[in-house]
Structure formats: structure tokens, C-alpha cells
Amino acid sequence: MKLPPREDGLRAIKRYAHYPVMRYRSNVYEHSRRVAMIVRELAPLAHERWGTGFNKERAVLLALVHDDIEIVTGDYLAGNKALMSTVELQKIKDEEQSALTILAKAYPTKFHNCHYEDLIYEAYQAETTEALLMKYADKWDGFGEALHEIFGGNIYFAKPITTQHGEIEPAPLYYINFLGRFREQTTALRDLFAVPHPLLEAPSRIDFQTIAEYGQAHTRATLSAASDYAPYDAWKKAVLAFGEPSDIEALVMVRE
């Protein structure tokens, strides 16, 4: 199986593909970069807790490759997977296992001085401290993308959406519930979750539909302005702190 150049393959995969309108729709390459930014934001706190037991550089690299598997499998919407049967989920798992082998053969052995095959397997298994933090940051960016649409006036993201698998709850609520469970169940990160930081606290529910109804197009100024919802402001702050100009431009460029 011949794959495209890695970055091209990631850029070709659109986020939230089942949503009919996403004004600031990201691709998987942009998403992976933002996951790495969230990891970088949290890395100093992780280092304070675990010292040399935490490898920041490896956590960042795991963030950058964590969705490479989608170059082969495509993107399965998280909300859909929550509604799938055991048989359907096993089929996806089998596809992913095959994809890991394909990726390891298709792309260079080294990725920023680390063994690429080791990185993609570690990201997929999500068992190490670095991979667990990456997984947490991954869901936070999905949450941030949804919030960005809500505050930008996209009402679709404040309502349930129906797919072939059934009705999926509004994206912000899905991520609020997921992050809450993740914090409770992931004992390896419990010490980190005790640190005061908006990205480490359980996000609260607010009236997302009303916010979307009154939302306005994003600009450079609104990216820096407070929204009165700490989770969204913390997500924006991480992108502004660690993103390159192209990453920041992607948050204000209307694509649909």
C-alpha cells in the first residue's frame, strides 16, 4: 500500500467530518500540532510532579504522530465510536493494528531522533505517562475545536447530530463527559490533576446554545480576549503561546 508523504496525508483528513458546517474546520495535521502545544503547556507542571520520570520531548513527539494511523484508516468520529457495538469496535481495532504495520514500513525509521515505529505504537497503546498525557491533550483539543465553533457562532456544535449510528450528543458535552471520566479513571495522572490549572480541571457545563446564537466571527483580537469560560481561554492561550503564525491564522480563517 503506497501512502502519500506523511504531512500531506494528515492534511488531507478533515476534522469533524460528519458536521455539515465547521467554519474553522481543522485538518489532522493542524490538530496534532495543537495537541503538542497543549502538552508543552502542561509539561512544566508534569516535570514538577515527576521530575526525570517524565520525558517532555517524547510526549510532544507522541502528540505529533498520535493520529498518523488515520492516514490508513480514516477518521472515526469519537461520538460514533461511543455508539458502536463490540463487534464494530473490534473491526476498527483490527484495522488499526494493520495500519500500524503499514505506517512503520511506509515512513522513515527516525522521527526527530526517535524510532518512528516505537512512537506510533506507544501513542496507540497509551500506557506510558507521556502517552496518557498526550491522550488527555488530544481530547482537550477536540473540546477546544468545538468551543471555537460555539463561540464563533456555529449553532451546529451546540445541538445533537445524527449519524448512521444514531444520535450523538453535542460535541462540547461529549468532551466534558469524557474528560471527567478520564480524570477519575486515570490514576497515573492523579498527582498532575491535583495541580491548579484550567486545563487540568474538570470543565463545567454552560449554555452552549445561547453562546452559539450570539457568537461572532473570530479575529486576532478575540483570540486574546477573555470569553468568561476558562476552558476555552486556556485552550486559546496554549495555541497563542506555542503556535506558529500559521497555527494562529488557522483559528481566524473562515473555511466554510
C-alpha positions, 0 to 999 in steps of 0.5 A, spaced: 500 500 500 503 506 497 501 512 502 502 519 500 508 523 504 506 523 511 504 531 512 500 531 506 496 525 508 494 528 515 492 534 511 488 531 507 483 528 513 478 533 515 476 534 522 469 533 524 467 530 518 460 528 519 458 536 521 455 539 515 458 546 517 465 547 521 467 554 519 474 553 522 474 546 520 481 543 522 485 538 518 489 532 522 495 535 521 493 542 524 490 538 530 496 534 532 500 540 532 495 543 537 495 537 541 503 538 542 502 545 544 497 543 549 502 538 552 508 543 552 503 547 556 502 542 561 509 539 561 512 544 566 507 542 571 508 534 569 516 535 570 514 538 577 510 532 579 515 527 576 521 530 575 526 525 570 520 520 570 517 524 565 520 525 558 517 532 555 520 531 548 517 524 547 510 526 549 510 532 544 513 527 539 507 522 541 502 528 540 505 529 533 504 522 530 498 520 535 493 520 529 498 518 523 494 511 523 488 515 520 492 516 514 490 508 513 484 508 516 480 514 516 477 518 521 472 515 526 468 520 529 469 519 537 461 520 538 460 514 533 465 510 536 461 511 543 455 508 539 458 502 536 457 495 538 463 490 540 463 487 534 464 494 530 469 496 535 473 490 534 473 491 526 476 498 527 481 495 532 483 490 527 484 495 522 488 499 526 493 494 528 494 493 520 495 500 519 500 500 524 504 495 520 503 499 514 505 506 517 512 503 520 514 500 513 511 506 509 515 512 513 522 513 515 525 509 521 527 516 525 522 521 527 526 527 530 531 522 533 526 517 535 524 510 532 518 512 528 515 505 529 516 505 537 512 512 537 506 510 533 505 504 537 506 507 544 501 513 542 496 507 540 497 503 546 497 509 551 500 506 557 506 510 558 505 517 562 507 521 556 502 517 552 496 518 557 498 525 557 498 526 550 491 522 550 488 527 555 491 533 550 488 530 544 481 530 547 482 537 550 483 539 543 477 536 540 473 540 546 477 546 544 475 545 536 468 545 538 468 551 543 471 555 537 465 553 533 460 555 539 463 561 540 464 563 533 457 562 532 456 555 529 449 553 532 451 546 529 456 544 535 451 546 540 445 541 538 445 533 537 447 530 530 445 524 527 449 519 524 448 512 521 449 510 528 444 514 531 444 520 535 450 523 538 450 528 543 453 535 542 460 535 541 462 540 547 458 535 552 461 529 549 468 532 551 466 534 558 463 527 559 469 524 557 474 528 560 471 527 567 471 520 566 478 520 564 480 524 570 477 519 575 479 513 571 486 515 570 490 514 576 497 515 573 495 522 572 492 523 579 498 527 582 498 532 575 490 533 576 491 535 583 495 541 580 491 548 579 490 549 572 484 550 567 486 545 563 487 540 568 480 541 571 474 538 570 470 543 565 463 545 567 457 545 563 454 552 560 449 554 555 452 552 549 446 554 545 445 561 547 453 562 546 452 559 539 446 564 537 450 570 539 457 568 537 461 572 532 466 571 527 473 570 530 479 575 529 486 576 532 483 580 537 478 575 540 483 570 540 486 574 546 480 576 549 477 573 555 470 569 553 468 568 561 469 560 560 476 558 562 476 552 558 476 555 552 481 561 554 486 556 556 485 552 550 486 559 546 492 561 550 496 554 549 495 555 541 497 563 542 503 561 546 506 555 542 503 556 535 506 558 529 503 564 525 500 559 521 497 555 527 494 562 529 491 564 522 488 557 522 483 559 528 481 566 524 480 563 517 473 562 515 473 555 511 466 554 510 
